[in-house]
Amino acid sequence: MSGGIFGIWQWVVVGLIVVLLFARPGKISGLMGDFGKGLSNFKKGMKDEGNEKQNIEEDVSDNTDKNKS
């Protein structure tokens, strides 16, 4: 008696995961909301870092131009 593809312990683990995910209403939407906020903050940080790097490069080129004249 093999129990098919999945044994009893695999079904227990799947059942526990389902209970943890769906035990409270709104839990998954809350997690996805947090994930979305984190992703948008990451994108904003990358954009700010790019602007900061560009500003530094402009300052350096301005200073080298002033030193040449």
C-alpha positions as CSV (number, residue, x, y, z in Angstrom):
1,M,0.0,0.0,0.0
2,S,2.0,2.9,-1.3
3,G,-0.6,5.7,-1.0
4,G,-0.1,7.0,-4.5
5,I,2.4,9.6,-5.5
6,F,2.3,11.4,-2.1
7,G,2.7,9.8,1.3
8,I,0.9,10.7,4.4
9,W,3.7,13.1,5.6
10,Q,3.6,15.1,2.3
11,W,-0.2,15.6,2.8
12,V,0.4,16.7,6.4
13,V,3.0,19.3,5.3
14,V,0.7,20.5,2.5
15,G,-2.2,20.7,5.0
16,L,-0.1,22.7,7.4
17,I,0.9,25.2,4.7
18,V,-2.7,25.6,3.6
19,V,-3.8,26.2,7.2
20,L,-1.0,28.8,7.8
21,L,-1.8,30.7,4.6
22,F,-5.5,30.7,4.8
23,A,-6.1,30.7,8.6
24,R,-6.8,34.4,8.8
25,P,-8.7,36.4,6.1
26,G,-6.5,39.0,4.4
27,K,-3.2,37.3,5.3
28,I,-2.2,36.7,1.7
29,S,-3.3,40.1,0.5
30,G,-1.3,41.6,3.4
31,L,1.8,39.7,2.4
32,M,1.4,40.7,-1.2
33,G,0.8,44.3,-0.2
34,D,4.0,44.3,1.8
35,F,5.8,42.7,-1.1
36,G,4.5,45.5,-3.4
37,K,5.6,48.2,-1.0
38,G,9.1,46.7,-0.8
39,L,9.4,46.4,-4.5
40,S,8.3,50.0,-5.1
41,N,10.7,51.2,-2.4
42,F,13.5,49.2,-4.1
43,K,12.8,50.8,-7.4
44,K,12.6,54.3,-5.9
45,G,16.0,53.6,-4.2
46,M,17.6,52.5,-7.4
47,K,16.2,55.6,-9.2
48,D,17.5,57.9,-6.5
49,E,20.9,56.1,-6.6
50,G,21.1,56.7,-10.4
51,N,20.2,60.3,-10.0
52,E,22.8,60.7,-7.2
53,K,25.5,59.1,-9.4
54,Q,24.6,61.3,-12.3
55,N,24.8,64.4,-10.1
56,I,28.2,63.4,-8.8
57,E,29.5,62.8,-12.4
58,E,28.2,66.3,-13.4
59,D,29.9,67.9,-10.4
60,V,33.2,66.1,-11.3
61,S,33.0,67.2,-15.0
62,D,32.2,70.8,-13.9
63,N,35.2,70.9,-11.6
64,T,37.5,69.5,-14.3
65,D,36.2,72.1,-16.7
66,K,36.9,74.9,-14.2
67,N,40.4,73.6,-13.6
68,K,41.2,73.6,-17.3
69,S,40.4,77.3,-17.8
